[in-house]
Amino acid sequence: FLLHFRVKEAKRVSFPILMYHSISESNGNTLRVPANEFDQEMKWLKDHHYYTLSDKEAYRVLSKNEVPAKKIVWITLDDGYRDNYTNAFPALKKYHLKATINLITDQIKNGQANKLTMDQIKEMQASGLVSFGSHTVSHSDLAALSPSAQYDELKQSRTWLNKNLHQNTIYACYPAGKHNADTLAATKRAGYKLATTTIPGLANNEGGLYGLSRVRVEPNLSLSGFQSLLENN
């Protein structure tokens, strides 16, 4: 992607980080977006010439204020649901868009039934379209833990991801967005370069890179509603 990056922007760059979870029939659960809606939203991004960022590209935008295109977005999916492979990945491949999935490492390690398998993770990683971040070891409320316990959740998940995915994991996503000042310090100490919350709004580096805002995508959203999420936060 290095060749795609434009001249450094004069003003601070802000852009949407979309937050998804399960890509499945919602049945009243606002954390589930049906596969057909996800497909339509990905098609809208493609048709409107959005450049989708990887986690490393998002870090470059935020740390250097350099952008690869006029319109950029970072697609994130939390929790590592198996339907991210069966329902989200086909749409990403169809429209050639990138996304980042945030894994709860103990659930992957233990083969939890509704979560991604290692084979699925490796296939998505090999496509070059999907990167993987940490959603901690156990999806605990970090803000309720001691500083040392927070560090363990973040460090151990990063170590596992680095070893099993043969990558340098730079991105952490706080479970349910819960964090405090100790969380920010632990995230940096554990070796991450950036982290996201569930605080609504566009992401920028104004408050540092360890408390980035995101835009929640809910089910039953019209495409005009989706557009306003991207443009009006």
N, C-alpha and C positions, 0 to 999 in steps of 0.2 A: 504493500500500500504506500510505501514511501514516495513513489513517483507521483501519486495522486494529490499529495498535500500541497495546498496553495500557499501563497505568501501569508505570513503572520498577520492576523487581524489586529487592527489598531485598538478596537474596543473589546471588552471582556466577552468571550463567547458564552452564550447560554443555549442549551438545547434540551429536548425532551428525552428522558429515559423511561421507556414504557415498561410497566410492571404487569406481567401476567403470572398466573399460577398453572392450574390445570386447564388443558384444552379439551373440554368435554361438555356434554349437555349439562346446562347449569342447574336445572331442577330447583331453582330458587337460591342456589349458592352463588353469591356474587364473586367468589374467587374462581369460578369456572366460566370460561368463554367457549362457546360451542365451536367445533372445528370449522363449520362453514363461515362463521363470523370472523374467525382468525384468518381464514383464507382470503376473505373479502378485504380485510384490513391490510394484509400483506400486499394484495394486488393494488390497493389504493396507494400504498407507499411507493410501489414500483411505478405505477402510472404517473405519480406526481414527482418522480425523480428524486426521491429521498435516498441518500447514501446511508446504509446501515453500518454502524460501527462495531468492531470487535472490542473486547475489554481493553486491549493494548492500544487500539486506536483512540478509544475514549480517553485513556490516560494521556495520550499525546495531545489531544485537543485541549484538555483541561490544564495540563502542565506547561504547554508551550504556546497556547492560544493560536494553534495552527489548525486549519480545517481542510478536509479533502473535497468538500463540495459546498454549494450554497445552502442546501437543506440536508441536515444530518439528524439521525435518530439512533438511539441505542436500545435494542429490544432485549429485555431480561425476562426470564421465567424462573420463578422461585420453587424450590422444594424437590425438583427432579422427578416429577411424575412420569410414569411410563407413557402416558398419552402425549408427552412432549415429543416422543419418538414416533408414535403411530399417527398422530394428528397434526402436530406443529411442523415437524421436520419435512414432510412432503410439501407443505406450502413454502417453506424456506427454500427448498430445492427448486420448486416450480418457478419461483420469482427471483431466484439467486440472491437471497437476502441473508445477512448474518444476524446471529443472536447469541446471547450468553445464558446458559442454564446454571443455576446456583444449587449445588448439591449438598445434602445433609449426609456427611460421609459415613456415619455409622449405619444409616439405612441402606446405603448402596453396598457397603461391606457385608451387611447381614442379609442381603438379598430380599429386602421387604417387597411384598407381592405387588404393590401398585407403583413401585418406583423403578427407575431405569436399571437395566442390567449393564454390566461392564461391556458386553459385546455391543449393545446399542450405543453406549457412550463413545466407544472407540470408533464405531462406524460414523457417528456424527462428527467426531473430532477430525477424522481422516478426510471428511468432505471439505474441510476448510471453512465451512459456514458456521459452525457452532463451537464456541469457546465455553470454558467451564470455570465458575467461581465457587467460592466457599460459602455455604449457608450454615457453617459451624459443624461440630461433631454430632450434636444431639438436638438442635433446634431449641435450645433453652433460651429463656428470657435473659439476655446478657446483663441488662441493667439490674437484675435481681441477684447477680452473682458477685462474689468477691473479685477484686482485681486479678488475683492469681488464677481463679477459676475461669474468668473471662479469657485470659491469655491462653490457658490450656485449650479451651474450645476453639479458639482461632488458630493457634499454632499447630495443634495436632491435626486439624482438618487440612490445613495447608500442606503439612508434611505428607499426609496420605495422598492428597491430590497430586503433589509433585512427583511422588514415587510411582503411583499407579497410572497416571496419565502422562508421565514423562514431560512435564511442563514446569514453567516457573509461574506459579499462581500469584497474580498481582491484585486480585479483586475479591473483596468480602462483602456479603450482603447480610445485614443484621436481621435475625429472626423477628418477624412482626415489626421490624423497624426499631425495636427497643434498644436504647443505648444511653450512655452517660459519658462524662469526661474520661472515666477510667477505660471505657470501651475504645474511645478514639486512640488513647495512648497504647493500649494493648494491641490494637489492630496494626498500628505503625510498627511496634516492637516485634510483632509476629512476622513482619516482612511484606505486608501488603502495601500497595501504592495508592489504592483508593477503595472507598466503601460506600454503599448506598443504604438509605433509610426508607421509610414510607412517608416521609414528610412531603406533602404535595407541592408541585411546582417544577419549573425548569431547573436543570442542573447547571451550575457554574462553580468556579473556584473561589468565589468570594469568601466563603467561610472555611476554606481548606478542602481537602479531597477525601476526608473520612466521614463526611456527613451529608452526602449528596442527596438531593431531592429526586423523587420519581413521580411519574404520572400513572395512576392506576387505571387499567382498562377493565371495565365491567361488562357483563353480558347485556344483550339487547340494546346495544349502542348503534345508532344510525351512523352512516358514513359521514354525514355532516357533523354529528356529535364527535366522531373520531377525529375529524379534521380540527374541530375546535379544541380538543385535548392537546393536539400538537402545536397549535398556533396561539392559543389564548391563555396559557398558564402563566 
